[in-house]
Amino acid sequence: MSDTLRTRVAIVGAGPAGLVLSQLLADAGIDSVILDSRTREQIETTIRAGILEQGTVELLRALDPGTRVDTVGHRHDGVELRFAGEGHRIDFAALVGRSVWLYPQHEVLIDLLALRLGAGQDIRFETTADHVEGVDTDRPRVVAVDAGGEQLVVDADFVVGADGSRSVVRAAVTGSQTGGYFREYPFAWFGILCEAPPSADELIYSNSENGFALVSQRSPEVQRMYFQCDPEADPDALSEAEIWDTLQSRVPGTTLHEGPIFQRDVLRFRSFVAHELRNGRAALVGDAAHTVPPTGAKGMNLAIADVVLLARALRALLLEGDARLVDGYAAQALDRIWKAQQFSWWMTSMLHLAPQSSDFDRLRQLGELRTVVDSAAGRTYLAEAYTGWPLPTSHGD
């Protein structure tokens, strides 16, 4: 038995990219159906990081009058680079007149799900996409399995893969689920969530003799911190005292506020860009199209930038029969994607010490950090890239 739905755009994935796309399409009068293998509760309770660029925040405000980004989120006007025992603040507001917001992704998703479901958006939770057919026709379809184990077929005018790094739609776009440019880094982040007040007003990126650490935040009561580790590290191997000793040794000059650790994990570092972002009547956005190391805080922001471009292209295609923007989607999106890959790689390589690095490598790295903080141009580049390049408008770049 199978059921068939008809819609203009089939979106696989109810993450930030899929939900924002559905809102932009709805604003243009284009209906969509969203499929996601998870429950709503799973989507809203999976805790993930969230540094939002100014352009992302401005878009969320425009789309959602109920967004809590300015009430639950926290605006940060800078970050601190710490090395050689000294802290150096990169003042975003003074350098480029822009800021970032600390607002975790699951909070963004709570807002967006409430917005879209409140507007009557058709979201099929616990529905797993199996494959995509007919992308070389004007009637592609997604074949899925619903929560009851029955087959569901979604006929559409266009299919969008917003289904993350293990994307099913990617196979229909690139020819395989793994087709792309890939780099894996020889280190990872050991991350913790703890019950404690903030240890600093803004994020601290610390390059120390003992290794890298990042002091981040989640809320006034919960903090997120990371330190560089081996990718094969066991998150349960260290005691809480050993974790705090490691973190403290890597942030000299700051006394961390310690508290009970209630979550720990190891986050591997990977970079990926799919060989193709669009094939016929299917396209990829967000983690389905690319992943970046977390050091540059680009992941969710890059997904939103993809969606703004694709929504504009789909409006032209589906409302005006004009395929030029869809034809140019991949090339235009890739311009920003590779800039973000470069920035994320640069921040990662400048702050982490790779295994088998020599004394020369260490001293050169300190020279690079010194070059950045001592140069107005260097500080400005970091501020410009970290706070985000302007998003394209609905009418052009």
C-alpha positions in Angstrom: 0.0 0.0 0.0 1.2 3.5 -0.7 -0.2 7.1 -0.4 0.6 9.9 -2.9 0.8 13.6 -2.1 1.1 16.4 -4.6 2.9 19.6 -3.8 5.0 22.2 -5.6 8.2 21.7 -3.6 9.1 18.6 -1.6 11.6 19.4 1.1 13.5 16.6 2.8 14.6 17.7 6.3 13.0 19.8 9.0 16.2 21.6 10.1 16.8 25.3 9.9 17.3 25.2 6.1 14.2 23.2 5.3 12.0 25.3 7.7 13.3 28.7 6.5 12.9 27.6 2.9 9.2 26.5 3.5 8.5 30.0 5.0 10.1 31.9 2.1 8.2 29.8 -0.4 4.9 30.2 1.5 5.5 34.0 1.5 5.5 33.7 -2.3 2.4 31.6 -2.4 4.3 28.3 -3.2 3.2 25.3 -1.2 5.6 22.6 0.1 5.7 19.4 2.1 8.5 18.7 4.5 9.6 15.1 5.4 11.8 14.3 8.4 12.7 11.0 10.0 12.7 12.4 13.5 9.9 13.3 15.9 9.2 16.9 16.7 10.5 16.3 20.2 13.8 14.9 18.9 14.2 17.9 16.6 13.6 20.4 19.4 15.6 18.7 22.1 18.8 17.7 20.3 21.2 20.3 21.6 23.5 21.8 19.1 25.7 24.9 19.0 24.5 28.2 17.5 26.4 31.3 16.7 24.2 33.3 14.3 25.6 35.9 11.9 23.9 39.3 11.8 22.3 38.5 8.4 20.8 35.3 9.7 19.4 37.2 12.7 17.9 39.9 10.5 16.3 37.3 8.3 14.8 35.4 11.3 13.3 38.7 12.6 11.8 39.5 9.3 10.3 36.0 8.9 9.1 35.3 12.5 7.6 38.0 14.7 7.8 35.4 17.5 11.5 34.7 17.3 13.2 34.7 20.7 16.6 35.5 19.3 16.6 38.9 21.0 15.2 37.7 24.3 16.7 34.2 24.8 19.7 34.8 22.5 22.7 37.0 23.5 24.4 39.5 21.2 28.1 39.4 21.1 30.1 42.3 19.7 33.4 40.5 19.7 35.5 37.5 20.5 38.8 37.1 22.3 41.9 35.4 20.7 44.2 34.2 23.5 47.8 33.1 22.9 51.2 33.5 24.5 49.5 34.2 27.8 47.6 37.3 26.5 44.1 38.0 25.4 43.3 40.1 22.3 39.7 41.2 21.7 38.5 41.4 18.1 35.9 44.2 18.3 33.3 43.3 15.6 31.2 46.4 16.2 34.1 48.8 15.9 35.7 47.0 12.9 32.7 46.2 10.7 29.6 47.5 12.5 28.2 44.0 12.8 27.6 41.5 15.6 26.8 37.8 16.2 24.2 36.2 18.4 24.6 33.2 20.7 21.4 31.3 20.1 21.6 27.5 20.0 20.2 25.8 17.0 17.5 23.8 18.9 16.1 27.1 20.1 15.9 28.3 16.5 14.1 25.1 15.6 11.6 25.5 18.4 10.8 29.0 17.0 10.6 27.9 13.4 8.5 24.8 14.0 6.0 26.8 16.0 5.9 29.3 13.1 5.4 26.9 10.3 3.0 24.5 12.1 1.0 27.5 13.2 0.7 28.5 9.6 -0.6 25.1 8.6 2.7 23.8 7.1 2.5 20.1 6.1 5.4 18.5 8.1 5.5 14.7 8.1 7.5 13.7 11.1 8.8 10.1 11.5 8.8 9.9 7.7 12.0 8.6 6.2 12.9 9.4 2.6 14.2 6.4 0.8 15.1 7.8 -2.6 14.3 10.4 -5.2 13.1 9.7 -8.7 12.7 11.7 -11.9 14.9 14.7 -11.3 15.5 15.0 -15.0 11.7 15.5 -15.6 9.4 18.3 -14.6 7.7 16.0 -12.0 10.3 14.6 -9.6 9.1 12.5 -6.7 10.3 11.5 -3.2 9.6 7.9 -2.2 9.5 7.6 1.6 8.2 5.4 4.4 5.8 7.0 7.0 5.6 6.4 10.7 3.3 3.4 10.2 5.7 1.7 7.8 3.6 2.5 4.8 5.1 3.9 1.6 4.5 7.6 0.9 5.2 9.1 -2.5 5.5 12.9 -2.8 5.0 14.2 -6.4 6.5 17.7 -6.8 7.7 20.3 -9.2 11.1 20.4 -7.4 12.8 18.5 -4.7 15.2 20.0 -2.1 17.6 18.0 0.0 17.9 19.7 3.4 18.5 16.4 5.0 21.9 16.8 6.6 25.3 15.3 6.1 23.8 11.8 5.5 21.5 13.1 2.8 19.4 10.8 0.7 18.7 13.5 -1.9 22.4 13.9 -2.5 22.5 10.6 -4.4 19.9 12.0 -6.9 22.0 15.2 -7.4 25.6 13.9 -7.4 25.1 10.3 -8.4 26.1 9.0 -5.0 25.7 9.8 -1.3 29.4 10.4 -0.9 30.3 12.3 -4.0 32.2 15.4 -3.1 35.4 17.2 -2.0 36.4 15.9 1.5 38.9 16.6 4.2 39.1 15.0 7.6 41.3 16.7 10.3 43.7 14.9 12.6 42.0 16.3 15.8 38.6 16.7 17.3 36.9 18.7 20.1 36.1 17.2 23.5 32.9 19.1 24.4 31.1 19.5 27.7 27.9 21.1 28.9 28.0 22.1 32.6 25.9 23.8 35.2 27.8 27.0 35.9 27.7 30.8 35.4 29.6 32.2 32.3 33.4 32.3 32.7 33.6 35.2 30.2 31.3 37.7 28.6 32.3 36.7 25.1 33.8 33.6 23.4 37.5 32.9 24.1 39.5 31.0 21.4 42.6 30.0 23.2 45.8 28.7 21.6 48.1 27.6 24.4 51.2 25.5 24.9 48.9 22.7 26.2 46.6 22.8 23.2 43.5 24.6 22.0 40.3 25.4 24.0 37.1 27.3 23.4 35.2 28.9 26.2 31.6 29.3 24.9 28.2 29.7 26.5 24.6 28.5 26.4 22.7 30.4 29.0 23.2 32.2 32.3 23.1 28.8 34.0 24.6 26.4 31.4 28.0 26.7 29.7 29.6 24.9 26.7 33.3 24.4 26.5 35.7 22.5 24.3 39.3 21.4 24.1 41.3 19.8 21.3 41.6 16.0 21.5 42.3 12.9 19.5 39.5 12.0 17.2 39.4 8.5 18.8 39.2 9.8 22.4 36.6 8.2 24.7 34.4 10.9 26.1 33.9 8.8 29.3 37.6 8.2 29.9 38.3 11.4 31.9 37.0 12.3 35.3 35.4 15.6 35.9 38.4 16.8 37.7 40.7 15.8 34.8 38.4 17.6 32.3 38.5 20.8 34.4 42.2 20.6 34.8 42.7 20.2 31.0 40.4 23.1 30.2 42.0 25.4 32.8 45.5 24.6 31.6 44.5 25.7 28.1 43.0 29.1 29.1 45.8 30.7 31.1 44.7 34.1 32.5 41.0 33.1 33.0 39.7 31.3 36.0 36.9 29.1 34.7 33.7 28.8 36.7 33.3 25.1 37.3 30.1 23.1 37.8 28.6 19.7 37.3 29.1 18.3 33.8 25.9 16.8 32.5 26.9 16.1 28.9 30.2 15.2 27.1 31.0 14.3 23.6 33.7 14.2 21.0 33.1 16.2 17.8 35.1 15.2 14.8 36.3 17.8 12.3 35.4 17.3 8.6 35.1 19.5 5.6 32.9 18.5 2.7 31.5 20.1 -0.5 29.3 18.0 -2.8 30.4 17.6 -6.4 27.1 19.0 -7.6 24.5 21.2 -5.8 21.8 20.8 -8.4 20.7 18.3 -11.0 17.6 19.0 -13.0 14.6 19.5 -10.6 16.6 18.7 -7.4 19.0 20.8 -5.3 21.0 20.5 -2.1 21.2 23.1 0.8 22.9 23.1 4.2 24.8 20.1 5.5 23.5 18.0 2.5 25.6 20.2 0.3 28.5 21.0 2.6 30.0 20.7 6.1 32.6 22.9 7.8 34.7 22.6 11.0 32.9 24.4 13.8 35.8 26.8 14.5 34.4 29.5 12.2 30.8 29.2 13.3 29.6 28.9 9.7 27.4 25.7 9.6 23.8 27.0 10.1 24.6 30.4 8.6 25.8 28.9 5.4 22.7 26.8 5.2 20.5 29.9 5.5 22.5 31.6 2.7 21.9 28.6 0.4 18.2 28.8 1.1 17.9 32.5 0.4 19.4 31.9 -3.0 17.4 28.8 -3.8 14.1 30.4 -2.7 14.6 33.3 -5.1 15.4 30.8 -7.9 12.4 28.7 -7.1 10.1 31.7 -7.2 11.4 32.6 -10.6 11.1 29.0 -11.9 7.7 28.1 -10.4 5.9 31.4 -10.7 7.4 32.9 -13.9 8.8 29.8 -15.7 12.2 31.4 -15.6 15.0 28.8 -15.1 18.0 31.2 -15.2 18.4 31.6 -11.4 18.0 27.8 -10.8 20.6 27.2 -13.5 22.9 29.6 -11.7 22.2 28.5 -8.2 25.2 26.1 -7.8 27.8 28.6 -9.1 26.5 31.4 -6.9 26.1 29.3 -3.8 29.6 27.8 -4.2 31.2 31.3 -4.2 30.1 31.7 -0.6 30.6 28.1 0.4 34.3 28.1 -0.6 34.8 31.4 1.1 33.3 29.9 4.3 35.5 26.7 3.8 38.6 28.9 3.6 37.7 30.9 6.7 36.8 27.8 8.7 40.1 26.1 7.6 42.1 29.2 8.4 40.7 29.6 11.9 41.1 25.9 12.6 44.7 25.7 11.3 45.7 28.9 13.1 44.3 27.8 16.5 45.0 24.0 16.6 48.4 22.3 16.6 48.4 19.2 14.4 50.1 16.0 15.6 53.8 15.8 14.8 54.0 19.6 14.4 57.5 20.9 14.9 58.8 23.8 16.9 59.0 25.7 13.7 55.3 25.0 13.1 54.4 26.2 16.6 56.4 29.4 16.3 55.1 30.2 12.8 51.5 29.7 14.2 52.2 32.2 16.9 53.6 34.6 14.3 50.4 34.2 12.3 48.2 35.0 15.3 50.4 38.0 16.1 50.1 39.2 12.5 46.3 39.1 12.8 45.9 40.9 16.1 48.6 43.5 15.3 47.0 44.4 11.9 43.8 46.5 11.5 43.4 44.7 8.1 43.8 41.3 9.8 41.3 42.0 12.6 38.9 43.4 10.1 39.0 40.3 7.9 38.4 38.1 10.9 35.5 40.3 12.0 34.0 40.5 8.5 34.1 36.8 7.9 33.0 35.8 11.4 29.9 38.1 11.5 29.0 37.0 8.0 29.0 38.4 4.5 25.8 40.1 3.5 23.0 37.7 2.4 21.6 38.2 -1.1 18.5 40.2 -1.4 15.2 38.9 -3.0 16.0 40.9 -6.1 19.8 40.5 -6.5 23.1 40.3 -4.7 
